[in-house]
Amino acid sequence: MKDVAIIILYPFKIRNFDLDRYEVKHLKNYSYLEIHEFSKLLYPHFINSHKSNYVKNNNIIAFSSLNLWKKKILLLNNKYKKIFIINFLINDNFFALKIYAFLKEYKIKRIDILNPGLPNYSFEKKIFSLRESYFYKLRNLFFRSDYVIQNLKILIKKYIINFLIKNFDYFKSDFMLKAGKKYLNINNNLFTKVISGVSYDYSCYLRRSKFKKISNLNNYAVFLAAPGPKNPNDSLFWKTKMADKISDYYNALNNFFLDIERIYKTKVIIALHPKSPRNKRIKELDGRFSYYNKTLELVKNSKFIINFASTSISYALLFKKPIFFIYTEAQKNKTPGEVKFTEFLHRLVGGKLINIDAYSEKDLEPINQIDVKKYQEYIKNYMSFKTRNKPNYQIIYELISKI
């Protein structure tokens, strides 16, 4: 479709992982595509968070003012017969409303995305008792008040912005691509029509269903690494500090991995987080081998996975792998909200939940079987719809071709 342009609106700096996750290469096969990013305007404090992974090319344009962006859109609108916006902006800033109103004024179609692939506490109210919920909230307020304050400010903005979108049609999206049964009836006043899609990880699973096994890798478990504490993580976005000291964190992980390797007679390898530098070996983890952008392949051929509440547990569910959910004593004491979410995932899908600073040999006893029913429920509720076995880029292309 040479007469069609797709514009991706993105609030942060673009990484290679983002290009893959949002299927940019595939969308470019169908139409002209540009990525418009607004990190300088929206989150300047977050710009230097993951510099080693940033991507620069002619299709990625960073805007420093709204007027410059409007001029660019008008030029494209005159050049192409149809323009479609894929919107990843977060409704936590009134800047987004200005963009939405401008697009509506020029009748440019907008597709919003709601497919995180992760559960929400409000969807699973029976997981924690009322007492447990208040216990975690009080601990979070006491030990992480800076995060609570920052989050409260954002929630208030989101509430106001969503209220305006619900009540004024010129802010509404034309389409909302959703994934998972539990998300089907969420935010239905913010858009015109639902498009059933899949989560990012599930879409990747569908795109890369045929791939070669990584050579020379056998009999291993895979650790889905977090970016911190050595490298910046999302705590920078919240303007807060990470819980773990670097030396304590890696010492605890190393000791845990050694016990896992001894008991399971296997080796632990590292699936690097997308926000981490591309190192072949992690010296802080005894030089263990690590791989970048190979998480799906690694999980498929692994014996089990180890993680700190990673979104990539999706692959473990799809390939029916046992899961170790882990946390540290520092996280328990300083970031109880993180531990709560780890326990939340554990209760939803099963597996083992372990404090890697305080465990016994019995805690590491082999996982004999997975709960297939829990795995299937999670996939249905948070990753896909029964009728969807296409990656998102195909779903979006089919939508665009009909308009």
ABEGO torsion letter per residue (X at the ends): XAABBBBBBBABBBBAAAAAAAGAAAAAAABBBBBBBAAAAABAAAAAABAAABBBBAABBBBABAAAAAAAAAAAAAABABBBBBBABBBABAAAAAAAAAAAAAGBBBBBBBBAGBBBAAABAAABBAAAAAAAAAAAAAAAAAAAAAAAAAAAAAAAAAAAAAABAAABBABBBBBEAAAAABGAAABABBBBBBBAAAAAAAAAABBBBBBGBBGBBBBBBBAOAABBBAAAAAGBBBABBAAAAAAAAAAAAAAAAAAAGBBBBBBBBAABBBBABBAAAGGBBBBBGAAAAAAAABABBBBBGBAAAAAAAAAGBBBBBBBBAAAAAABAAAAAAAAAAAAAAEEBBBBAABBBAAAABBBABBBAAAAAAAAAAAABBAABABBAAAAAAAAAAAX
